Amino acid sequence: MTGDHDKGGGRAGARVKDSRQDRLKLALRENLKRRKSQARGREDVASEGPEDSLDDRSLDDAGGNEPRR
């Protein structure tokens, strides 16, 4: 009699567990895709190098003075 209440809930518990596993699997897959995309973006920026990027320091005058702000 002590095990009677567990018999009916076994299937429902398994469905909930499977559903949770599916959600976690999907979330992990989406997270991996996002992280790979971010890593690709960082690699693209790093591969450009300093000669490809413009910043305020490259716009100073020929005398080597700081640009006006």
C-alpha positions as CSV (number, residue, x, y, z in Angstrom):
1,M,0.0,0.0,0.0
2,T,2.9,2.4,0.5
3,G,3.9,2.1,-3.1
4,D,0.5,2.6,-4.7
5,H,0.7,6.4,-5.0
6,D,3.9,6.1,-6.9
7,K,2.6,4.0,-9.8
8,G,0.3,6.6,-11.4
9,G,2.8,9.5,-11.1
10,G,5.7,7.6,-12.7
11,R,4.7,8.4,-16.3
12,A,3.7,12.0,-15.6
13,G,7.0,12.5,-13.8
14,A,8.9,11.0,-16.7
15,R,7.1,13.3,-19.2
16,V,8.0,16.3,-17.1
17,K,11.6,15.1,-16.9
18,D,11.8,14.6,-20.6
19,S,10.2,18.0,-21.3
20,R,12.8,19.6,-19.0
21,Q,15.6,17.7,-20.7
22,D,14.4,18.9,-24.1
23,R,14.2,22.6,-22.9
24,L,17.7,22.4,-21.4
25,K,19.1,20.8,-24.5
26,L,17.5,23.5,-26.7
27,A,18.8,26.3,-24.4
28,L,22.3,24.8,-24.4
29,R,22.3,24.6,-28.2
30,E,21.2,28.2,-28.5
31,N,23.8,29.3,-26.0
32,L,26.5,27.5,-28.0
33,K,25.4,29.1,-31.2
34,R,25.4,32.6,-29.6
35,R,28.9,32.0,-28.1
36,K,30.3,30.8,-31.4
37,S,28.9,33.9,-33.2
38,Q,30.4,36.2,-30.6
39,A,33.8,34.4,-30.9
40,R,33.6,34.8,-34.7
41,G,32.9,38.5,-34.3
42,R,35.9,38.9,-31.9
43,E,38.2,37.1,-34.3
44,D,37.1,39.4,-37.2
45,V,37.8,42.5,-35.2
46,A,41.2,41.1,-34.0
47,S,42.2,40.1,-37.5
48,E,41.6,43.6,-38.8
49,G,44.7,44.9,-37.0
50,P,45.5,48.4,-36.0
51,E,46.1,49.7,-39.6
52,D,42.5,49.0,-40.5
53,S,40.9,50.8,-37.6
54,L,40.7,54.5,-37.3
55,D,40.8,56.3,-33.9
56,D,41.4,59.8,-32.7
57,R,45.1,59.3,-32.1
58,S,45.8,58.7,-35.8
59,L,44.3,62.1,-36.7
60,D,46.8,64.2,-34.8
61,D,48.9,66.7,-36.6
62,A,52.4,66.0,-38.1
63,G,54.1,67.7,-35.1
64,G,53.1,64.8,-32.9
65,N,50.8,66.9,-30.7
66,E,47.6,65.5,-29.3
67,P,44.5,66.3,-31.4
68,R,42.2,69.0,-30.0
69,R,39.2,67.8,-28.2
